[in-house]
Amino acid sequence: LDTFVVGSANRLAYDAMRQLLDHPDSGVNPVFIHGKSGLGKTHLAQGLALAFRDRHPSAKVLYVRCEQFTNEWLAALGAGPRAINAFRVKMRHADLLLLDDIHFLSQGAKPNTTNELFATFNALSEQGRKVVFTSDASPRDIKYLEASFVGRFIGGLVVELQKPDVALRREVVRAKVASQGMTMPETVVDYVVDHITDNVRELEGAVNKLVSYARSFRRDIDPVLARQALADLIER
């Protein structure tokens, strides 16, 4: 969480993660973070998982992608009662369960998985254990979810990550450059943030390419190098 760059577009989601970390007994459950790909959902979820383990070493923290949950559950169904019980012990005894990319359920009707996921959430919630979901889509836009499940999402805290504004994009670029031990003139920062506007991941990728280009050709990062290095990312 310490490396997550916070701005107006993502502050509410970041504060929700900090609240879970600082006050795990708070009544808000679940926390549902959604937004387009590349805005930082997985960064927040994984950051919370790591920070929670450090802050609460006796707690059991489980981070799992929805596709993994689905595959493990179907494998357990095929293996029989003992495997099913082992799966449920694993999933239903976490103090903090982080389920990433729940929009995976929209790829096709998965009633067995959806029912088990709902039962898992209910079991954890009844024990006062916390659940965090991330998704590319809002709860109402995930296909094949029953209204009762959507209602439980909405009854917690639903937060949307917004498109990064120019101030946030600048901070992302500066932080990424600093983490690589390089410097970048403001003219190049302007060039990058003016042309890559929708996606934090693409901004970080652009910085990675600039740094690699500069090191490979032993050049300073300047506007000429930026146009050359990012020609495939930015239309001339």
C-alpha angles and dihedrals in degrees: 000000000000091000094049110110109225126209140146092284095059108017096106092053092046092048089050090056092048090049091054090048096047098036109026091167094062115127097238110110132191113018110206118193119187138170143121121306117280099029098109108269095132091042090056094046095047091042091054091048092054095042092047091053090051095045096041106029094174093055123099110232121189124188115186136161117235091241090055091048089052095048094047092047094050090047090051091050090053093047098053142240098323092053091046091052092048091051092051093047089053096048101035100049099059118117087208123022118189113192111190127201098010088169083083085088089070092069092082144331108294105169094164092052094042093050092048092047091051091048090049092052092047092050092050094043092051089055092050093249120146129245129192122192127191126194143165087226133052117253093260091052097055108102124228095024116131118237091246091059092047089049091054090052092050090046089064124047118303114190128181122210108223131212107280115258121224094266092054092045090054092051092048092053094045093048092048093049092048091050089057093051094245137118128227127193117238091245089065092043087054091049093052098044093044092056103034105053112146109051135050091198091057090050091054090046091052091053091048090053094047092051093047091047093050093048095045094051094033093235135136118253105257136146093273093053091044092055091048097045096044099039091113092051100041124049110234 
